[in-house]
Amino acid sequence: MKVILKQDVNKIGRKGELIEVADGYGRNFLIARGFAEEATEGKVRELKQIQKTQKIKDDKKLKTAEETRKKLGGKVVRIKVNTGEGGKLFGSVTTAQIAEALSVQFAVSVDKKDLKIDETIKQTGEYKFKAKLYTGVEAEMVLKVESE
């Protein structure tokens, strides 16, 4: 029996997959519990159309991410902070501050969770970081921390 999964099922498959299972398992477990639906001709056609549309959207997002990477790659993001003696900061520079600086300086919104910095920034200077724009697409940039 062929079924289309409505949600991820452990050791069986992911949501939206068309899989072949035993008749009893499909009817008595997957369909009965709402994990899947029977794969009729119309449902299979609908699934293929949804997958086609999703692929177009993913390709568009990837293209946009590549263009953004070209725009941001190697750029310098400047942040001005309050400092004490010797260039030490009061606190540290956070990824949220960097994300805000990116949106202000380059008009690009990047989630703070998608910024990767190797070290804690507690002094003025230059630091390298990466901004994840899409799956497999990262822009390497430089953060320049300056005192006010």
N, C-alpha and C positions, 0 to 999 in steps of 0.2 A: 504494500500500500504506500502511495506517495502522499506526504503531508507537507504543509508549509508551516514553519515554526512561527508562532506569534511572539515568542520571547526566547531568550537564551535558555537552553536546557543543558545542564552539566553532562559532559561526555557524549552528547548527541549532536548539538549544533548551535548556531547563533540565530538570532531573530532574522526572519526573512529568508532563510535557507529552505530549499526544496530538498527533502531527504526521503529515502526509501526505508521503511520500517516494516516489521511484521504486522499483519492485520490486527491481531489481538492487542498488541502493544499500542498501536496507533489509535484504535477505537476506545479501548478500555482505560488507557492511561493518558496519552497525550491529548486527545480530543476531549475526553471526559473532564479533564482538569483544566481545560482552556489553554494548554500550552501550544496547541497546533490546530490547524483546520485542514480538512481534506483538500487535496490538490485537484480541483476540477479544472477543466480546460480554461474557463473564464478567469479563475483565480490565478492560474499560471501566467496567462497573458497579462493580467493586471500586475503581477509580481515583476515580470520582465520590464514592463513600462516604468514601474517605480524605480527599479535598479538602473535603467537607462537615464532617467531624470536625475537620480542621485549621482551617477557618474559625471554627468554634465556639470552639476553643481560643484563636485569635488575638483574637476579639472579647472573650473573658473576660479575657485579658491586657491588652488595651487599656482595658477598663473599670476594672480594678484599678489600672493606671498613672494613669488620670485621677483616681481617688479619692486616690491617693497624692500626686499633684500638688496637689490641693486642700488636702490635709493639710500638705504641706511648703511650699507657695508663700509666699514672704515671711518665712519663719521665720529665726531667728538661730541659728547653730551656734557654740558657744563652745569654744575650745581654749585651754588654759593651757600655756605653754611657759617654759623658762628663758630669761632675757634678760640682756643686758649693759647697759652704760651707754647711755642715750638710747633704750631700748626696742628695741635691735637683738637679733635672735635669734642663738643659736649654731646655725648651719645654716639650714634653712628648713622651712616647713610643707609636707608632701607631700600628695598626693591620698589616699594610703593612710591618713594620720592623719585626714583629713576624713571618709573613708568609715567609719572606726572610730567617730568622734564621732557621725556620723549614726545608726549602728546602736545606740549606747549611749543617745543623747539622745532619739531618735524611734522606735526599734525598726523601722527601715527599712534593709534591706540594699541598698546600691548599690555596684556594682563601681568600683574606683578609676579604671578606664579610661573610665568614663562621667561623670566629673566634669570640667568645663571651667572653668579659671581663666585669666584674661587675663594675669596677671602673676605673677612669683615672689614669694612671701611671705617677706620677710626682716625685717619689723618688726611691732611690735604695731599694731593698728588694725582697721578694718573693710574687708572685701573682698567684692565680689559674685562669685558663681559660679553655674554651672548644673549641674544633675544630670539626665542623660538617663535616663528611666525606661523608655521604650519607643520604638520608631520614631516620631518626630514628636511625642513627649510629653516636655517638659522642665520642670523646676521651677526657678525662679529663687530663690536664697537668699542670705543674707548670712553671711559667716564673720567672727566676732569673735575676734581673737587677743589674748589677755591674758597678762600676766606672772604667774608664780606668786608 
